[in-house]
């Protein structure tokens, strides 16, 4: 397969034009989003949906999140990732395979149904995780395009993929909220540096390869600006797989947490990695495709 987005194979970074659409389907009656929302996602590469989940649903999700965090011994060892300089939990991966409630959340029509519409295809979960940013100790996530890693290390052929972050705690301007560069989804930033063997064992704690250079980041930021959407629990932030994003560390006493789901189009299933010797493990990048049938109704009543 021809590599339309080469990365980590040259001595200098490049800004390459995107070869494909962002929103794959225009508005039509019965769509789960308004025409304005679809246009905004296509233009900016991200969209904020407020009050998607009720207070009762969020309380149930917070309780499940607390259970997962307080009993890491019951989880698959490799899926629990600590902060780079401490034993604080940074992320728990493959949550939809380790919690019935998270499995139900991933299949919810308010998430999977929207993703399927925007990608104009059936979808499956490429990756899921709980992200924690504890008070005082939560470290930053440096700027990156997810697609660069998913393409180079996992073998994701095209940009027919998006992420959804379900806020489980208030994200405000002070506790390290997600930052994005609107419009950056239309430019692929190739990175320098050959992918080391088993790179994921280090990159999940602190990424050093597949990180864009400062000149390219400055160019995109000066061209488009930086947005830092905030929201209360129950808010969903969705963004294109190639949107440049990151977050600052959290030095406030207020923790930040979210449930994170990556929905990939079934037609965009993984092939051999484009820039690594072997693919990353399934808990990071699912290679078995199980199309989601979106489910309606409230989340409560789902047993852990």
JOLINRA-V868322 format. One record per backbone hydrogen bond with DSSP energy under -0.5 kcal/mol. NH is the residue of the N-H (numbers start at 0). CO is the residue of the C=O. Records with the same first field share a line. If there is no record, write none. Layout:
# JOLINRA-V868322
NH: CO  CO
This chain:
# JOLINRA-V868322
3: 1
7: 190
15: 13  187
17: 185
23: 21  117
30: 27
37: 33
38: 34
39: 35
40: 36
41: 37
42: 38
43: 39
44: 40
46: 237
48: 46  235
49: 47
51: 233
52: 233
57: 53
58: 54
59: 55
60: 56
61: 57
62: 58
63: 59
64: 60
65: 61
66: 62
67: 63
68: 64
69: 65
70: 66
71: 68
73: 70
74: 71
78: 75
79: 75  76
80: 78  90
82: 87
85: 82
89: 80
90: 80
91: 129
92: 78
93: 127
96: 93
97: 94
98: 94
102: 98
103: 99
104: 100
105: 101
106: 102
107: 103  104
108: 294
110: 107
111: 107
112: 107
113: 108
114: 110
115: 111
116: 112
117: 113
118: 114
119: 115
120: 115
123: 263
125: 123  261
126: 261
128: 259
129: 91
130: 128  257
131: 89  129
132: 255
135: 251
136: 134
137: 133  249
140: 246
141: 139
143: 244
145: 143
146: 240
147: 144
148: 144
149: 145
150: 146
151: 147
152: 148
153: 148  149
154: 149  150
155: 149
156: 154
159: 157
160: 158
161: 262
162: 238
163: 260
164: 236
165: 163  258
166: 164  234
167: 256
168: 256
170: 230
171: 169
176: 171
178: 245
179: 226
180: 243
181: 179
182: 43
183: 180
185: 182
186: 183
187: 15
188: 186
189: 13  187
194: 274
198: 195
200: 197
201: 198
202: 198
203: 199
204: 201
205: 201
209: 191
216: 212
217: 213
218: 214
219: 215
220: 216
221: 217
222: 218
223: 219
224: 220
226: 179
230: 170
233: 166
234: 231
235: 48
236: 164
237: 46  235
238: 162
239: 44
240: 160
242: 239
244: 143
245: 178
246: 140
247: 176
249: 137
250: 248
254: 252
255: 132
257: 130
258: 165
259: 128
260: 163
261: 126
262: 161  260
263: 123  261
264: 159
265: 121
267: 264
268: 265
270: 154
273: 150
274: 151
279: 152
283: 280
284: 280
285: 125
288: 286
289: 287
291: 122
293: 291
294: 106
301: 298
302: 300
